[in-house]
Amino acid sequence: MFRVTKELNFCFGHRLMHYNGKCRQLHGHNARAVVTVAAHELDDLGMVADFSALRRHIGDWIDRTLDHKMILHKDDPLVTLLRDQGDPVLAIDDHPTTENLAKLIYEQVEREGYPVVEVTLWETPTSYATYTPAGVAAVVGD
């Protein structure tokens, strides 16, 4: 099994509705997404995936979709208010936790056709979440 990892940095803001803690307030993070793809065999160039292609496809999507956006739950009343002010908002179906954002990035990497096995999203230098779908860990260990 071969694995390669690409790190992509971006900034985002969010808040967690109905949360009893500091994260209920609007705040921001300097995030680091760590995308790992794997394959049993290398391509004709001896690669699992080209780092430049990962940066171009996934990094550009992150830049367009997540970077410098306020990421909020779709039912957050601030979505409309911020959009009316012209602020960039991404409204998502789930609460914008680090766990759910790692999954969101994973799903995009998968849609781009890469053999993704996990995405780790660092929210701070000491806190991160990793998303690996059920069944992937067993395949990677084979």
N, C-alpha and C positions, 0 to 999 in steps of 0.2 A: 504494500500500500504506500502510495506517495501522497504527501499533503503539502500544500503551499498556503501561505497566509499573507494577506494584504491588510495593512492598517490604513484607515481613512479617518481623518479628523474633521469635525464640524462643530458648530455652536447651535444650540437650540434653547428655547424657553418652554416651560410648561407649568402646570399646577395640577394637583390631584384633588378633585372635588370630593367632599365628604370624608376627607382624611383629617385625622386629629393630630396634626403636627405641622412643622414648618413648611412642608411641601404643599400645604393647602394654599399658600401664597404664590403669586406669579414669581418665578425665578428662572435663572438660566444656568446652563452647563457648557463647559468645553468638553465635548465628547470625543471618544476614540472608538470607532467600530473596527473590530478585528474579524475579518472574514476568512474562513478556512474552507478550502475546496480540496477534494481528494479523488484519486483514481487508482485502480489496480494497475493500469498500463499508462505509459506516457504517449503523447502524440508523436507525430513524425519528426517534430523538432526537439523531442526529449523533454516535453513540458506537461504538467497537469493543466496549467492555465498560464497565459502570458500576463505578467504583472501589469504591464502597460494597458492591456485590454481590460483587466479588472478595474484599474483606475479609471479608464475611459468610460466603461459601461456602468459600473456600480458607483464610482466616485462622482460621476456627472449626475446620476440619479439622486444621490445624497445631496449634492450641491443644489439641484433644482427643487427637491422635494422637502428636505429636512433642514438644510443649513440656514441659520438666521431666521427660522420660522418659530412662531409660537404654536406648539403642538398641544391641542386640547381635546377633551372628550367632546363628541358631537353635540351632546346635550348641555355643555357648559354655556351659561348665558353670556360669557365674554366673547364667544365666537362671533356673534352678530355685532356686538359693540366694537370689537377690534377691526373686523372687516369694514364696518362703516367708516372707521377712521383711516382706512387704507393700509392697515398693518397686515403683514403676511401671516396668515393663520392656516394651519393644517388641522382639520377636524377629523378625528378618527373614531371608529366604533368602540374601541376599548379605552380604558383609562391609560393615559400616556406615561406609564411606568417604564422604567428601563427594561424590564422583562418584555413588555409588549412592543417596545421599539426595536429590541433585538430581533423579535419574531418578524416584525414588519420588514426589516432589512433582509433577513433570511429569505422571506418569501419573494422579495424583489430579485435577489441573487438567483434564486431558483427559476423565476420567470425569464431571466436573461439566459438561461440554459447552462449555467455553470453547475458542476457536481458538488454543490455546497454541502458540508457536513455540520457546520456550526457557525454561529455568529455570536461574538462576545461584544457587549457594549459597555464601555467604561463611562460612567456618569461623572465620576470624580477620580482623582489619582488612587483612591483607596476603595472604591465601590464599583462593582460591575455585575452584570447579569449575562448569562449564556443561554442561548436557545439552540437546542438540538432536538429535532422531532423524534417521536417514538419510532424505534426501528432503525434509525440511522446509526446509532452507536453499535448495534449488533452487526450491521453491514461493514462498518469501518474496521471492526475487530476481526473480521473473517480473513 
